[in-house]
């Protein structure tokens, strides 16, 4: 997950431990000799840097900039990272969506490992730099942005439904346990002390968790509704250029409810009073490429509540980043109020399903 919200880029404060790993990672890719500068783009689950290079006698024209992603040690396994990069390359080869190319190491491997801070093994991936910027919701109607996100998400899901993944492909299963349960990488929403300090917070969010579990249990996990998803596809992870729209940051991809990607598009702004119109726009864009049933749309409030509970835990877990710290303590209180509306069946009640 990137440190961004509602289309507004937020730069995290640099971590010196991360900075020291840049040269080691680029050396594993054979790219360290001509490094001119590495600028931190985001710091959350991973640290992402824009790397620029100088010319050398062997390469008189300065190489194109590249984007280096340093993985948080212990967060993703090397087979998981290779699987993510495999999907990206398959998407590019099949022309399903546009996304920056993976830059392999001299060995041909798409990801590398090297001794990180304290000797712990660290992984890294390298990508071509792509032009464009995330959609700016302050300069345009955010509903237009959401329609664009919905359209690109549908293209992604259509590919996921067609692609026969190889046996070595392994990514997280984004079910309830892995998102908000005991197996969650971000802990439990109950771990966030701001919840306990919000009046009725623990009780209300607990009831919301019980309700969404019932509703998603009834919705089910058939192949039509549960499959390979991006897991963080929102405006912050689109690069819009005059010639094209590109998708980035597949680090959270895995198997989950397809419409969980809709919930992800609302990350951190689920409580906004304009959310019904945004969801309607997303659905309009999505259905221009892939149809949905009424029961799919009825599952959306539960999926958004699921994502919000995961984010309540994330805000506490990643409190050392500027963006997460900026959300506290109000994020928990806003989440409790959102949960009250969800429990009363008043959340996303005005969403229109325009088939």
HULIN-V34835 format. One record per helix or strand of 3 or more residues. SS is the DSSP state (a for helix, b for strand). FROM is the first residue (numbers start at 1). TO is the last residue. If there is no record, write none. Layout:
# HULIN-V34835
SS_FROM_TO ; SS_FROM_TO
This chain:
# HULIN-V34835
a_16_19 ; a_22_28 ; b_35_43 ; b_46_53 ; b_66_71 ; a_78_94 ; b_111_115 ; a_117_119 ; b_121_128 ; a_142_162 ; a_176_180 ; a_189_191 ; a_193_196 ; a_201_219 ; b_226_229 ; a_235_237 ; b_238_241 ; b_244_247 ; b_254_257 ; a_260_265 ; a_275_287 ; a_294_298 ; a_300_317 ; a_322_327 ; a_330_343
